[in-house]
Amino acid sequence: MRLRATDSDVVIGDGPEVSGPALSLLLAVSGRDAALADLDGPGLPALT
């Protein structure tokens, strides 16, 4: 999946996009469910 931070100039990966604040992306890929509400995009189901 492609992770795109909406509050900085960071884009990582390739595939369905998940976007949101950088901290929320970091928390989500670290397994923290609390940040999922801040994220959006077609790749979100795969992240959860």
Rosetta blueprint (number, residue, H / E / L):
1 M L
2 R E
3 L E
4 R E
5 A E
6 T L
7 D L
8 S L
9 D L
10 V L
11 V E
12 I E
13 G E
14 D L
15 G L
16 P L
17 E E
18 V E
19 S E
20 G E
21 P L
22 A H
23 L H
24 S H
25 L H
26 L H
27 L H
28 A H
29 V H
30 S L
31 G L
32 R L
33 D H
34 A H
35 A H
36 L H
37 A H
38 D H
39 L L
40 D E
41 G L
42 P L
43 G L
44 L H
45 P H
46 A H
47 L H
48 T L
